[in-house]
């Protein structure tokens, strides 16, 4: 299953949706994706069926404004090589949110999300933005949250590009101990490091079967 959280054009509220064949299918009701994950795979699967059968609205994916699929209530542990950060929940955003102007470089990879019983239920692309002192300025999650049953056991390839020039490439094992049994409800492994980026640079991140996204550094729109 592929899920997103998007900003509904009907009322402007954040809404959970299924991502299906390029369409965002809004879930009827008021359940948040976080609540569905807490309830486990069976409840998530039933909600998926409802969204596909009777979506409250249908939006073509490029026209949907994506929010962070899940919003943490506690700091998000992030590992990039030997570097560790605990990213404050207020710094977690979606890939369509503006990039913090103080961000000067990025670390890209994958975040794992637990279900209520602490098992890993889903994965999503992750991009940590760092300021000039190497401190977290922002953590972008999404756009899609993909359930673990869709991934298989193969490592996920992650790459970052600027103007079609590759800046870095790495692998993330979904069974990595940090992702499957590390601290926190949401945690990330980020193997790809970019060089310094300038305002208006467009960064393209490819997270294999988890999906892709593109953001403009320093964009405030």
Order of alpha helices (4+ residues) and beta strands (2+ residues): beta-beta-beta-alpha-alpha-beta-beta-beta-beta-beta-beta-beta-beta-beta-beta-alpha-beta-beta-beta
